[in-house]
Amino acid sequence: MSPRRILCTVAMVLLSAAPVYADGPRGRVRTYYIAAENVEWNYAPDPQPIVPPEDPEYRSPIQLTTWVKAVYHEYTDSTFQTRKPQPPEWQHLGMLGPLIRAEVGDTVKVIFKNNTRDFCTMHPHGLSYDKLSEGANYKDGLAPEQKKGDGVRPGECFTYTWTAPESAGPGPHDPSSILWMYHSHFRETRDINAGLFGPIIVIRKGYAKPDGAPKDVDREFVVAFAVYDERESAYFKDNLVRRGKTPSTLMNDANFHQSVMFYTMNGFSYGNLSMLTMKKGERVRWYLMSSSNGEDVHSPHWHGQTVISNMMRTDTLSLGPMGMTVADMIPSSVGTWLFHCHVNDHMDRGMVARFTVTP
């Protein structure tokens, strides 16, 4: 066993001996084993648009669809040997990290291992944490030994402890569950463009089923509208080397800008997101979020159905950079429907998907 694996195992032995959900004094302690890992990600296995292009000589702007990225994966324990199976209903998460759940009053412990080639972290939105578990690298006056979670070295582990107080849960006029997110915050721009972010769902006290889902919902979907700029990724140079290119040669390429910008829903473009399926009359909750680039201003729009969000009925919402919102739907019209960003160039560049309502 390598020295780094020994350090991870020894540091986590007490936690790994406990069940994933253990009762705490005020709520449950929910323990997650999450690793950041490098992958080869294909944004568009099928680059053909699902919306017929207006130009009969249309040529997809996506030229290179597979890139080295970094994503979060969930494991079964602190050995990080066995990947935790993803339930079928959550396979639509795509590039997003594993879903983290908490009920108000719970404590979330994330045993984090960095299996990438670069420093990275986990920083939560919404949840409460002390300075040791902030997961953000900046000058805050702390000594280096107090900032290990703000920059986890490749191959090393760190335990983040977050809590879900009342201020992290649904407000008086919110639905029973709301969305937050987590992401790497060592070099935030590079980390998020590399792919390191995922969802957190916090549920009102007393509204959680045993598996953590809200009692008053039949089906849940998380969809991230994200523009990835590969020039800003931590692995841009790696990707250029793999293709035998240099920044200078690409800068002289008329298609350079388009070839490194990806307009995605959960990391997929041009309808490559898996079909989102629900039944007529079900109580469906949509958790929507966006990424952090300047173009991450989105208008999610459903065809054939309406939703209630912020106590208003609509079929189109608004998301700014790092925006998070929740919408409830009771689908009434059977069929396969378009779900897309209504910003014109985002839709043209592939920010489209489909969902199906069965009888």
C-alpha positions in Angstrom: 0.0 0.0 0.0 1.4 3.4 -1.0 2.2 6.0 1.8 -0.5 8.3 0.5 -3.1 5.5 0.6 -2.0 4.7 4.2 -2.5 8.3 5.2 -6.0 8.4 3.7 -7.0 5.1 5.3 -5.6 5.9 8.8 -7.1 9.4 8.8 -10.6 8.1 7.9 -10.7 4.8 9.7 -13.1 5.9 12.4 -15.5 7.5 9.8 -15.3 4.5 7.5 -16.3 2.2 10.3 -19.5 4.1 10.7 -22.5 3.6 8.4 -23.0 6.1 5.6 -26.1 7.5 7.5 -25.6 7.6 11.3 -27.9 9.3 13.7 -26.4 12.4 15.3 -27.6 14.5 18.3 -29.5 17.0 16.2 -29.9 15.1 12.9 -28.1 12.6 10.8 -24.4 12.5 9.9 -24.4 11.9 6.2 -21.0 10.7 5.0 -19.9 10.8 1.4 -16.7 9.5 -0.1 -15.9 11.6 -3.1 -12.8 11.7 -5.4 -11.8 14.2 -8.0 -10.5 12.3 -11.1 -9.4 13.0 -14.6 -11.5 11.6 -17.4 -11.9 11.9 -21.1 -15.2 13.5 -21.6 -17.2 13.5 -24.9 -19.6 16.5 -25.0 -21.4 15.2 -28.1 -21.1 11.5 -29.0 -23.7 12.3 -31.7 -23.0 15.9 -32.8 -26.1 16.2 -35.1 -28.5 18.8 -33.8 -32.0 17.6 -32.7 -33.4 21.0 -33.9 -33.1 21.2 -37.7 -30.7 24.0 -38.7 -32.0 26.9 -40.8 -28.9 26.7 -43.0 -29.1 23.6 -45.4 -25.3 23.7 -45.5 -25.1 23.7 -41.7 -21.8 22.5 -40.2 -21.6 21.7 -36.5 -19.4 24.2 -34.7 -18.2 21.3 -32.5 -15.0 19.9 -34.1 -13.3 18.2 -31.2 -15.8 16.7 -28.9 -13.5 14.7 -26.5 -11.4 16.6 -23.9 -9.5 15.7 -20.8 -11.6 17.0 -17.9 -11.8 16.6 -14.1 -15.0 15.4 -12.4 -16.2 14.2 -9.0 -17.0 10.5 -8.5 -18.5 8.9 -5.4 -17.0 5.8 -3.8 -18.3 3.3 -1.3 -15.7 3.8 1.4 -12.4 5.5 2.3 -10.3 3.0 0.4 -11.6 4.6 -2.8 -11.4 1.3 -4.6 -15.1 0.7 -5.5 -17.1 3.3 -7.3 -20.6 3.7 -5.8 -23.2 2.6 -8.4 -25.3 5.5 -9.7 -29.1 4.8 -9.6 -30.8 4.9 -13.0 -32.8 7.9 -12.0 -29.7 9.9 -11.4 -27.6 8.9 -14.5 -28.8 12.0 -16.2 -26.3 14.0 -14.0 -23.7 13.4 -16.6 -20.6 15.4 -15.9 -22.0 16.7 -12.6 -20.6 15.4 -9.3 -22.6 13.0 -7.1 -25.8 14.4 -5.5 -25.3 15.4 -1.8 -28.4 15.4 0.3 -29.1 16.9 3.7 -32.2 17.5 5.8 -32.2 20.6 8.0 -30.3 19.7 11.2 -28.0 17.2 9.5 -24.2 17.2 9.3 -22.5 16.4 6.0 -19.0 14.8 6.1 -17.2 14.5 2.8 -14.1 12.3 2.8 -12.4 13.8 -0.3 -9.5 12.4 -2.2 -7.7 14.2 -5.0 -6.9 11.7 -7.8 -6.3 14.4 -10.4 -3.0 15.9 -11.5 -3.7 19.3 -10.0 -4.6 20.9 -6.7 -8.4 21.0 -6.1 -11.0 21.3 -3.3 -14.7 21.1 -2.5 -16.4 24.3 -1.5 -20.2 24.3 -0.7 -22.8 27.0 -1.3 -25.5 27.4 1.3 -24.3 25.0 3.9 -22.5 26.2 7.0 -18.8 25.5 7.7 -15.8 26.7 9.6 -12.6 27.9 8.1 -11.1 24.5 8.1 -13.8 23.2 5.8 -14.3 26.2 3.5 -12.3 24.7 0.6 -11.4 28.0 -0.9 -7.8 29.2 -1.5 -7.3 32.9 -0.7 -5.4 35.1 1.8 -7.4 34.9 5.0 -4.7 35.2 7.6 -4.6 31.5 8.6 -1.5 29.5 9.0 -0.7 26.9 6.3 -1.6 24.0 8.6 -5.1 25.4 9.0 -5.6 25.6 5.2 -5.1 22.0 4.0 -8.7 21.8 2.8 -8.2 25.0 0.7 -5.7 23.2 -1.6 -5.7 19.4 -1.5 -2.6 18.0 -3.2 -2.7 15.3 -5.9 -3.1 11.9 -4.2 -4.0 13.3 -0.8 -7.2 13.2 1.3 -9.1 15.8 3.4 -12.3 15.6 5.4 -14.8 18.4 5.0 -17.5 18.9 7.6 -20.5 21.0 6.7 -23.9 21.5 8.4 -27.4 22.2 7.3 -28.9 24.8 9.8 -32.2 26.4 9.3 -30.6 29.1 7.1 -29.5 26.4 4.6 -33.0 25.0 4.3 -36.1 26.1 2.4 -37.5 29.5 3.4 -41.1 30.1 4.4 -42.3 30.4 0.7 -39.9 27.8 -0.8 -40.9 24.2 -1.7 -39.9 21.4 0.6 -36.4 21.1 -0.9 -34.0 23.6 -2.5 -30.8 23.4 -4.5 -27.3 24.5 -3.6 -24.0 23.5 -5.3 -20.4 22.6 -4.5 -17.3 23.1 -6.7 -13.6 23.2 -6.5 -12.2 26.6 -5.4 -8.5 26.3 -5.5 -8.3 28.2 -8.8 -12.0 28.6 -9.3 -12.1 29.6 -13.0 -9.8 26.8 -14.0 -11.4 24.2 -11.7 -15.0 24.8 -12.8 -14.1 24.9 -16.5 -12.4 21.6 -15.9 -15.7 20.2 -14.8 -15.5 20.2 -11.0 -19.0 21.0 -9.7 -22.1 19.2 -8.5 -25.5 19.5 -6.7 -26.6 19.7 -3.1 -30.3 19.3 -2.1 -31.4 20.4 1.3 -34.8 19.3 2.6 -37.1 20.9 5.2 -37.0 19.2 8.6 -39.4 16.3 8.7 -40.0 16.2 4.9 -37.3 13.6 3.9 -37.9 10.0 3.0 -35.4 7.4 4.3 -33.3 7.9 1.2 -33.2 11.6 1.6 -35.7 12.5 -1.1 -38.6 14.9 -0.3 -41.8 13.1 0.7 -44.1 15.3 -1.5 -42.2 14.7 -4.8 -42.4 11.7 -7.1 -39.5 12.4 -9.4 -36.5 14.8 -9.3 -34.2 16.1 -12.0 -31.0 18.2 -11.7 -29.9 20.1 -14.8 -26.9 22.4 -15.0 -26.8 24.9 -17.9 -23.1 25.4 -18.3 -20.8 27.0 -20.9 -17.4 25.4 -20.7 -14.4 27.4 -22.1 -11.6 24.9 -22.6 -9.1 27.8 -22.8 -9.8 28.4 -19.1 -9.6 24.8 -18.0 -6.8 23.5 -15.9 -6.2 20.9 -18.6 -6.1 23.1 -21.7 -2.4 22.6 -22.4 -2.8 18.8 -21.8 -5.5 18.8 -24.5 -3.4 20.8 -26.9 -0.4 18.4 -26.5 -2.6 15.4 -27.1 -3.6 17.0 -30.4 -0.1 18.1 -31.4 -1.1 21.7 -31.3 0.1 24.9 -29.6 -1.8 28.0 -28.5 -0.1 30.0 -31.2 -1.3 27.7 -34.0 -4.8 27.7 -32.7 -4.9 31.4 -32.4 -4.5 31.6 -36.1 -7.4 29.1 -36.6 -10.6 31.0 -37.7 -12.6 28.3 -35.9 -10.5 28.3 -32.7 -13.0 30.2 -30.5 -15.9 28.1 -31.5 -14.0 24.8 -31.2 -13.2 25.3 -27.5 -16.5 26.6 -26.3 -19.2 24.0 -25.3 -22.8 24.9 -24.5 -24.0 22.1 -22.4 -26.7 20.7 -20.2 -25.0 18.4 -17.6 -22.0 18.3 -19.8 -23.8 17.3 -23.0 -24.6 19.3 -26.2 -27.0 18.8 -29.1 -29.5 16.6 -27.4 -26.9 14.1 -26.0 -28.3 14.4 -22.5 -30.1 11.2 -21.7 -33.9 11.3 -22.1 -35.6 12.7 -19.0 -38.7 10.6 -18.5 -41.7 11.1 -16.2 -45.4 10.1 -16.1 -48.4 12.2 -16.6 -49.7 13.6 -13.3 -46.5 12.9 -11.3 -45.2 15.6 -9.0 -41.9 16.4 -10.7 -39.3 18.7 -9.1 -36.6 20.4 -11.3 -33.4 21.7 -9.7 -31.7 24.1 -12.2 -28.3 25.7 -11.9 -25.7 27.5 -14.1 -22.0 27.8 -14.2 -19.7 30.8 -13.8 -18.5 32.0 -17.2 -19.7 35.4 -18.6 -22.0 33.6 -21.0 -23.7 31.7 -18.2 -26.9 33.7 -18.4 -29.6 31.3 -19.4 -33.4 31.0 -19.9 -34.4 27.4 -19.3 -37.7 26.7 -21.3 -40.0 23.6 -21.4 -42.2 22.9 -24.3 -45.7 21.5 -23.7 -45.8 22.0 -19.9 -45.7 24.7 -17.3 -44.0 24.9 -13.9 -44.4 26.8 -10.7 -41.3 28.6 -9.5 -41.0 31.5 -6.9 -44.8 31.2 -6.4 -45.4 32.0 -10.1 -46.6 29.9 -13.0 -44.3 30.0 -16.1 -42.6 27.9 -18.7 -39.4 29.9 -18.9 -37.0 30.8 -16.0 -33.9 33.0 -15.7 -30.5 31.9 -14.4 -27.5 34.2 -13.9 -23.9 32.9 -13.3 -23.9 30.4 -10.5 -27.6 30.7 -10.3 -29.8 28.1 -8.5 -33.5 27.7 -8.6 -36.3 25.1 -8.2 -39.4 24.5 -10.3 -42.3 22.1 -9.7 -44.2 20.5 -12.6 -47.2 18.3 -12.9 -46.9 17.1 -16.5 -50.2 17.0 -18.3 -49.3 16.6 -22.0 -48.1 13.2 -23.1 -45.2 13.1 -25.7 -41.6 13.9 -26.2 -40.8 17.6 -25.7 -38.0 20.1 -26.1 -36.1 21.5 -23.1 -33.6 24.1 -23.9 -32.0 27.5 -23.2 -34.0 30.2 -24.9 -30.9 32.4 -25.4 -30.6 32.2 -29.2 -26.9 31.5 -29.7 -26.9 29.1 -26.8 -29.6 27.0 -28.4 -27.9 27.2 -31.8 -24.7 26.0 -30.2 -26.3 22.9 -28.7 -27.9 23.8 -25.3 -30.9 21.6 -26.0 -32.3 18.4 -24.6 -35.6 16.4 -24.6 -37.9 15.0 -22.0 -40.7 12.5 -22.4 -44.1 12.3 -20.6 -45.7 8.9 -20.6 -49.4 8.1 -20.0 
